[in-house]
Amino acid sequence: MERDIYDLLIIGGGCAGLTAGIYGGRAGLKTAIIEKQSAGGQAAITDEIANYPGFDKINGAELAERMLAQAKGFGTQWLQADVQSVELDGRVKKLITDSGTLECHALIIATGANPKKAGFSGEEEYRGRGVGYCATCDGFFFKDKDIFVIGGGNSAAEESLYLTRFGKSIKILVRKNELSCAKAIADRVMAHPKIEVLFNTELVRAFGEETLKGLVYINNKTGEETEYRVSQEDKTFGIFVFVGYQPNSELFRDKLSLDERGYIITNELMETSIAGVYAAGDVRPKPLRQLVTASSDGAIAAAQAEKYVEGIKAGH
């Protein structure tokens, strides 16, 4: 019996994986996207996206469904499964899932990365309703509002400077007694008139109704607690958490080259350390983590996968 081998398998149904599915299917490759949850990844839990080209505003889940429908329209399959291990050596790659083993000539890894949580009470409850992890995505929604930033590294400092163009005030809560970012950035943060940095400070609790209404933070040296409540005029405020990202790359730790933070290393063609295996989206190192850059990665990876598969079928 002839083996059923896909031309292209894509692990992950976020923006990068869905775009790869569109391009793979459109190229005539036998393509499937494997995802253990619903389509969209991080976008699926975003209430409003206002910076994806072509849409003034769109719900993240709706955008994901449109992309999935487009991929299916080009013949790409959607497989609901959990990939538990992979075998990447050899011309045919094997994916062992909870629904059986799948084989392919080319593989795109688009498993994404998750923002690390700060761990305060209310963080999950108000995610997307005042608590955010991306200043570029959500800063606009807090124009002329108070904004609190959690973190003391490069991301927290740089994103705080970015948020000054929207918020009327920025308070950075830093757990340690100094900023851990580059001195040049720290100097800009400390000198900015809109920014106040609170050292030895941790967010304990955020509270509200439909949206955030207040929070409590504590000085971890003195134990003193401070409560903030939003004004009736402002109605709400923002909390942005920048304490790092965790790439979903554990499955590939001993299979592919990863950097010191666990991101899958690729070149500009999305090629990994193994021929025929590509990585796209937030699972690879990149300067900007946005839906549009994830889509770009997915398109490039699928285009390269198409060339790779054509080479195999031509006997190269």
Secondary structure, DSSP 4 states (H G I P E B T S, - for coil): ----EEEEEEE--SHHHHHHHHHHHHTT--EEEEESS-TTGGGGG-S-B--STT-SSB-HHHHHHHHHHHHHHTT-EEEE--EEEEE-SSSSEEEEETTEEEEEEEEEE---EEEPP---BTTTTTBTTTEES-HHHHGGGGTTSEEEEE--SHHHHHHHHHHTTT-SEEEEE-SSSS--S-HHHHHHHHH-TTEEEESSEEEEEEEESSSEEEEEEEETTT--EEEEE--TTT---EEEE-S-EEES-GGGTTTS-B-TTSPBP--TT-B-SSTTEEE-GGGS--S---HHHHHHHHHHHHHHHHHHHHHHHTT-
